[in-house]
Structures are given as structure tokens and as C-alpha cells.
């Protein structure tokens, strides 16, 4: 079911892109700080959407990357602490006679 939804949304987006290209075929001049660049209107629209999507991806991926690195650091620390607890659990316990005789020497 999920695959059909993905295919349907891809077909709809492709159709929308074709409609944008066909209906916005005028020539425009894109002016950037150092460049003036004549292009078709649909090209400017698609390029600005791609740049916006890339910027949004970068802005949202940075916090996720930071959290993933922090999670990895905490996982390593947890593994160290679990290893320490395991080592403490496997220490031999002193016998009761040695513990009671050691405590009663005066």
C-alpha cells in the first residue's frame, strides 16, 4: 500500500512539474549580486525550489546529526558502565568466617 502511495505522489508531482514548465515559458532575468542571468521563468522557479529544499535540508539535518553524535557518546559510556557493573558482580565474595574474624580483632 505504501508503494502505491509513493508512486501516485511521484506521478502527481511529475505532472505538476510538466504543467509548470508548459505554462511558464516566458523569459525573465534573474539578478544576483554579481550576475544577471536570463532564463525561462519555469527554470527560475524550479531552481529556487531546489535551493530552498537544500537549505531546509541543511538546517534540519544539523541538529539531527548533533543528537546522533551525542547518542553515540552516551551509548559508549553506558557500555563502559555496564562492563564495570558486570566486573563488580563477578568479584569473589569473602567468606563469613574471614569477615567476622577480621572485624573482631582488637
Secondary structure, DSSP 4 states (H G I P E B T S, - for coil): -HHHHHHHHHHHHHHHHHHHHHH---EEEEE-SS-EEEEEHHHHHHHHHHHHHHHHHHHHHHHHHHHHHHHHHHHHHHHHHHHHHHHHHTSPPPPHHHHHHHHS--
